Amino acid sequence: MTTPPVAPTQAPVSADGQPASTHPGAPIQRAGRRPAVVTTAASVNQAVTSVPGQHGSSAIFAAVEGEFGWSRDLVAGVASFGRVGGTLLGPLEGWLTDRFGAPLMLLLGMLLGGAALIVFSRIETPVSYYAAYFVMSLGFSIGGFTPAMSAVNSWVSSQRRATAMAFVFAGQSVAAFLVPLMALGFTVFGWRATLVVVGLIIMLCALPVSLAIRGRPPKDASARAPAYAAGDFTVREAVRTRAFWAIATSHMLVNLSNAAVSAHLVLHLKDEGMSLSQASSVLPVMGATAFAAHFLGGYMGDRMDKRIPAFGAMLLQASAVALLPFAHTYALAMLFGAMWGMGVGVRFPVLHAMRGDYFGRRKYGTILGLSSLPLAIGMTVTPWLVGRIYVAQDTYMWTFLALAAFCLAGSFVVLLARRPERPSLRTPN
């Protein structure tokens, strides 16, 4: 009797059509609804943590300045101090995410950040102000952007990566709509009571978000040297490419203005004669425009060379920052908000999806943490430096124009980020 031929066993493949990684940190599956659940959870994480940690920070600073009468550089300088933890631990956060998984990092970080925000509501001195803000920022750093983006990069195929990351950044845009509500709470209930509620909401969201992103299988003791998927870079390989440094440098140059706007926008608009409610109402315009622009960026990023939409978005952001010192009226402030939202909205998903496309899934968290180190250093210094220059000159004019020039430079640097040659399938030592 002739034995029928046995069909060869097909190696498992990922959603990209590449050999699926079998390393201990790989997700159990990528089929069905799982990527959508992970993306939604990451978006929720960005929405709730970005209210006090990003979009609403300037409103918090304005409330603190109004109660204590501290100097502008002391009040806004806390944003620089708060980012020190994220700056120093950025590469470590990426490594921890790759090592222990995004679910644990998100859970611990959101619990720590929410608890610190409640403690922040009890501050009375500059020392307690800086200490509480530092711990809050540290929590939202280790339990925020890096693990959220790493989870999405791991679960979503490269053909839809930019669009999926657009959904995550849409969560940040939603946070802008919540800032006026927080500012209203400051007016009606006081900023201290309002921040307690915000902290509790974040802590209550921590467990559901973490459970939604779960999916790391138990470690297999036999997998002592798991194979990398084809095209995945090691950290050493990534940092030796021109693309790594071009992305990191352009991201740093353009995000200097993000740090300044986050810390000083509401303060600047109040200096122009607007009330806290009026100044805060510009944030939903930024958020609404960015919300739509995220999906535009995702659509373009999945269909063309990502450097092209990134370049255009950075040019638009530079134009918005150059307009800001001349925004003496509410209408011009709204125009700034729309231009800013469009530029930032397109840029965010495109730039981060570019990292995933270029360097793969396996070490995305560590590579993101390392490439964000120059960015984090710049964003750490900027809020304090802008406040210091404001105290000396009593104007934001020259600092905003300088930041616009940095954005312009970043738009040209990103064009240098050509896709590096992909490594072959191999097993690391």
Buried (B, 14 or more C-beta within 10 A) or exposed (E): EEEEEEEEEEEEEBBBEBBBBBBBBBBEEBEEEBBEBBBBBBBBBBBBBBBBBBBBBBBBBBBBBEEBEBBBBBBBBBBBBBBBBBBBBBBEBBBBBBEBBBBBBBBBBBBBBBBBBBBBBEBEEBEEBBBBBBBBBBBBBBBBBBBBBBBBBBBBBBEBBBBBBBBBBBBBBBBBBBBBBBBBBBEEEBBBEBBBBBBBBBBEBBBEBBEBBBBBEEEEEEEEEBBBBBBBBBBEBBBEBEBBBBBBBBBBBBBBBBBBBBBBBBBBBBBBEBEBEBBBBBBBBBBBBBBBBBBBBBBBBBEEBBBBBBBBBBBBBBBBBBBBBEBEEBEBBBBBBBBBBBBBBBBBBBBBBBBBBBBBBBBBBBBBBBBBBBBBBBBBBBBBBBBBBBEEEEEBBEBBBBBBBBBBBBBEBBBBBEEBEBBEEEEEE
